[in-house]
Amino acid sequence: MAMKKIMISLPEEMVKVLENERKERYLETIPETVRVILSDYLRNKVKKK
């Protein structure tokens, strides 16, 4: 699977929430956390169809 870099800007409040989520899931970076959350979301969305 090809990976593509995307740059985004996030409000400070969202960064704090992602940082907490990162620690809870024992992940190393915010981008990794976003990938995991999106993957979970999309996997659950497909299952519901």
N, CA, C and O atoms as CSV, one atom per row, in Angstrom:
chain,resi,resn,atom,element,x,y,z
A,1,MET,N,N,0.851,-1.182,0.000
A,1,MET,CA,C,0.000,0.000,0.000
A,1,MET,C,C,0.892,1.238,0.000
A,1,MET,O,O,1.802,1.358,0.820
A,2,ALA,N,N,0.630,2.134,-0.902
A,2,ALA,CA,C,1.398,3.372,-0.982
A,2,ALA,C,C,0.955,4.330,0.105
A,2,ALA,O,O,-0.232,4.433,0.412
A,3,MET,N,N,1.901,5.020,0.674
A,3,MET,CA,C,1.603,6.009,1.713
A,3,MET,C,C,1.783,7.396,1.115
A,3,MET,O,O,2.685,7.625,0.309
A,4,LYS,N,N,0.920,8.315,1.517
A,4,LYS,CA,C,0.998,9.685,1.050
A,4,LYS,C,C,0.976,10.601,2.267
A,4,LYS,O,O,0.136,10.444,3.153
A,5,LYS,N,N,1.895,11.553,2.308
A,5,LYS,CA,C,1.955,12.492,3.417
A,5,LYS,C,C,0.951,13.610,3.209
A,5,LYS,O,O,0.808,14.147,2.111
A,6,ILE,N,N,0.254,13.950,4.295
A,6,ILE,CA,C,-0.698,15.051,4.273
A,6,ILE,C,C,-0.427,15.913,5.496
A,6,ILE,O,O,-0.328,15.406,6.614
A,7,MET,N,N,-0.310,17.186,5.284
A,7,MET,CA,C,-0.089,18.125,6.388
A,7,MET,C,C,-1.421,18.751,6.786
A,7,MET,O,O,-2.188,19.188,5.928
A,8,ILE,N,N,-1.694,18.794,8.083
A,8,ILE,CA,C,-2.916,19.433,8.559
A,8,ILE,C,C,-2.593,20.318,9.759
A,8,ILE,O,O,-1.582,20.130,10.435
A,9,SER,N,N,-3.454,21.261,10.001
A,9,SER,CA,C,-3.358,22.103,11.186
A,9,SER,C,C,-4.510,21.739,12.105
A,9,SER,O,O,-5.638,21.547,11.652
A,10,LEU,N,N,-4.222,21.644,13.394
A,10,LEU,CA,C,-5.239,21.270,14.370
A,10,LEU,C,C,-5.301,22.303,15.483
A,10,LEU,O,O,-4.281,22.877,15.863
A,11,PRO,N,N,-6.496,22.537,16.004
A,11,PRO,CA,C,-6.604,23.433,17.151
A,11,PRO,C,C,-5.902,22.806,18.362
A,11,PRO,O,O,-5.821,21.584,18.482
A,12,GLU,N,N,-5.411,23.641,19.228
A,12,GLU,CA,C,-4.682,23.184,20.415
A,12,GLU,C,C,-5.506,22.198,21.244
A,12,GLU,O,O,-4.963,21.228,21.774
A,13,GLU,N,N,-6.793,22.439,21.356
A,13,GLU,CA,C,-7.663,21.554,22.127
A,13,GLU,C,C,-7.672,20.135,21.546
A,13,GLU,O,O,-7.643,19.155,22.291
A,14,MET,N,N,-7.711,20.031,20.223
A,14,MET,CA,C,-7.714,18.726,19.575
A,14,MET,C,C,-6.364,18.027,19.765
A,14,MET,O,O,-6.313,16.811,19.944
A,15,VAL,N,N,-5.296,18.783,19.726
A,15,VAL,CA,C,-3.965,18.210,19.946
A,15,VAL,C,C,-3.878,17.622,21.354
A,15,VAL,O,O,-3.308,16.547,21.542
A,16,LYS,N,N,-4.432,18.311,22.327
A,16,LYS,CA,C,-4.425,17.798,23.708
A,16,LYS,C,C,-5.207,16.489,23.811
A,16,LYS,O,O,-4.772,15.560,24.491
A,17,VAL,N,N,-6.348,16.412,23.145
A,17,VAL,CA,C,-7.153,15.191,23.156
A,17,VAL,C,C,-6.386,14.059,22.468
A,17,VAL,O,O,-6.372,12.930,22.958
A,18,LEU,N,N,-5.753,14.358,21.341
A,18,LEU,CA,C,-4.967,13.346,20.638
A,18,LEU,C,C,-3.770,12.884,21.476
A,18,LEU,O,O,-3.410,11.707,21.457
A,19,GLU,N,N,-3.175,13.791,22.188
A,19,GLU,CA,C,-2.042,13.447,23.056
A,19,GLU,C,C,-2.492,12.479,24.155
A,19,GLU,O,O,-1.789,11.516,24.464
A,20,ASN,N,N,-3.648,12.732,24.735
A,20,ASN,CA,C,-4.184,11.827,25.753
A,20,ASN,C,C,-4.500,10.458,25.149
A,20,ASN,O,O,-4.212,9.424,25.751
A,21,GLU,N,N,-5.087,10.462,23.971
A,21,GLU,CA,C,-5.407,9.211,23.289
A,21,GLU,C,C,-4.128,8.438,22.951
A,21,GLU,O,O,-4.086,7.214,23.074
A,22,ARG,N,N,-3.105,9.150,22.533
A,22,ARG,CA,C,-1.815,8.535,22.215
A,22,ARG,C,C,-1.259,7.805,23.427
A,22,ARG,O,O,-0.782,6.677,23.315
A,23,LYS,N,N,-1.322,8.451,24.585
A,23,LYS,CA,C,-0.810,7.838,25.812
A,23,LYS,C,C,-1.636,6.622,26.222
A,23,LYS,O,O,-1.080,5.613,26.653
A,24,GLU,N,N,-2.961,6.711,26.091
A,24,GLU,CA,C,-3.837,5.593,26.450
A,24,GLU,C,C,-3.594,4.372,25.568
A,24,GLU,O,O,-3.673,3.236,26.035
A,25,ARG,N,N,-3.299,4.612,24.295
A,25,ARG,CA,C,-3.092,3.506,23.352
A,25,ARG,C,C,-1.627,3.094,23.252
A,25,ARG,O,O,-1.286,2.198,22.479
A,26,TYR,N,N,-0.761,3.739,24.026
A,26,TYR,CA,C,0.681,3.446,24.023
A,26,TYR,C,C,1.294,3.597,22.640
A,26,TYR,O,O,2.101,2.771,22.214
A,27,LEU,N,N,0.904,4.663,21.941
A,27,LEU,CA,C,1.462,4.957,20.629
A,27,LEU,C,C,2.571,5.990,20.788
A,27,LEU,O,O,2.671,6.663,21.814
A,28,GLU,N,N,3.399,6.104,19.755
A,28,GLU,CA,C,4.564,6.978,19.872
A,28,GLU,C,C,4.354,8.393,19.362
A,28,GLU,O,O,4.967,9.329,19.875
A,29,THR,N,N,3.493,8.568,18.355
A,29,THR,CA,C,3.350,9.895,17.762
A,29,THR,C,C,1.882,10.246,17.535
A,29,THR,O,O,1.010,9.377,17.502
A,30,ILE,N,N,1.640,11.532,17.381
A,30,ILE,CA,C,0.286,12.004,17.061
A,30,ILE,C,C,-0.148,11.497,15.679
A,30,ILE,O,O,-1.281,11.032,15.551
A,31,PRO,N,N,0.695,11.564,14.642
A,31,PRO,CA,C,0.269,11.038,13.340
A,31,PRO,C,C,-0.118,9.549,13.408
A,31,PRO,O,O,-1.084,9.127,12.772
A,32,GLU,N,N,0.629,8.772,14.168
A,32,GLU,CA,C,0.289,7.360,14.338
A,32,GLU,C,C,-1.073,7.223,15.013
A,32,GLU,O,O,-1.866,6.359,14.641
A,33,THR,N,N,-1.341,8.053,15.982
A,33,THR,CA,C,-2.621,8.044,16.691
A,33,THR,C,C,-3.764,8.375,15.736
A,33,THR,O,O,-4.805,7.718,15.760
A,34,VAL,N,N,-3.574,9.378,14.907
A,34,VAL,CA,C,-4.604,9.754,13.936
A,34,VAL,C,C,-4.858,8.604,12.963
A,34,VAL,O,O,-6.011,8.319,12.638
A,35,ARG,N,N,-3.808,7.943,12.497
A,35,ARG,CA,C,-3.972,6.797,11.586
A,35,ARG,C,C,-4.776,5.684,12.242
A,35,ARG,O,O,-5.661,5.106,11.610
A,36,VAL,N,N,-4.479,5.378,13.502
A,36,VAL,CA,C,-5.189,4.303,14.208
A,36,VAL,C,C,-6.663,4.667,14.392
A,36,VAL,O,O,-7.541,3.834,14.171
A,37,ILE,N,N,-6.933,5.903,14.794
A,37,ILE,CA,C,-8.315,6.338,15.000
A,37,ILE,C,C,-9.094,6.288,13.684
A,37,ILE,O,O,-10.221,5.796,13.647
A,38,LEU,N,N,-8.500,6.793,12.617
A,38,LEU,CA,C,-9.166,6.751,11.306
A,38,LEU,C,C,-9.388,5.318,10.831
A,38,LEU,O,O,-10.441,4.997,10.282
A,39,SER,N,N,-8.412,4.475,11.041
A,39,SER,CA,C,-8.545,3.082,10.657
A,39,SER,C,C,-9.692,2.411,11.411
A,39,SER,O,O,-10.500,1.700,10.814
A,40,ASP,N,N,-9.760,2.639,12.724
A,40,ASP,CA,C,-10.857,2.091,13.540
A,40,ASP,C,C,-12.205,2.605,13.052
A,40,ASP,O,O,-13.159,1.842,12.901
A,41,TYR,N,N,-12.267,3.897,12.811
A,41,TYR,CA,C,-13.516,4.513,12.361
A,41,TYR,C,C,-13.973,3.922,11.025
A,41,TYR,O,O,-15.134,3.538,10.878
A,42,LEU,N,N,-13.070,3.850,10.066
A,42,LEU,CA,C,-13.430,3.352,8.744
A,42,LEU,C,C,-13.773,1.865,8.781
A,42,LEU,O,O,-14.679,1.424,8.074
A,43,ARG,N,N,-13.066,1.093,9.589
A,43,ARG,CA,C,-13.369,-0.333,9.720
A,43,ARG,C,C,-14.774,-0.520,10.294
A,43,ARG,O,O,-15.530,-1.362,9.809
A,44,ASN,N,N,-15.131,0.250,11.313
A,44,ASN,CA,C,-16.465,0.153,11.920
A,44,ASN,C,C,-17.549,0.643,10.967
A,44,ASN,O,O,-18.651,0.094,10.952
A,45,LYS,N,N,-17.253,1.663,10.178
A,45,LYS,CA,C,-18.214,2.199,9.218
A,45,LYS,C,C,-18.544,1.143,8.159
A,45,LYS,O,O,-19.705,0.997,7.774
A,46,VAL,N,N,-17.538,0.411,7.687
A,46,VAL,CA,C,-17.750,-0.626,6.673
A,46,VAL,C,C,-18.568,-1.774,7.267
A,46,VAL,O,O,-19.442,-2.317,6.592
A,47,LYS,N,N,-18.299,-2.148,8.512
A,47,LYS,CA,C,-19.031,-3.243,9.161
A,47,LYS,C,C,-20.523,-2.930,9.303
A,47,LYS,O,O,-21.354,-3.835,9.227
A,48,LYS,N,N,-20.864,-1.661,9.507
A,48,LYS,CA,C,-22.255,-1.259,9.718
A,48,LYS,C,C,-23.073,-1.297,8.435
A,48,LYS,O,O,-24.301,-1.363,8.498
A,49,LYS,N,N,-22.435,-1.258,7.288
A,49,LYS,CA,C,-23.159,-1.236,6.005
A,49,LYS,C,C,-23.749,-2.571,5.672
A,49,LYS,O,O,-24.388,-2.721,4.630
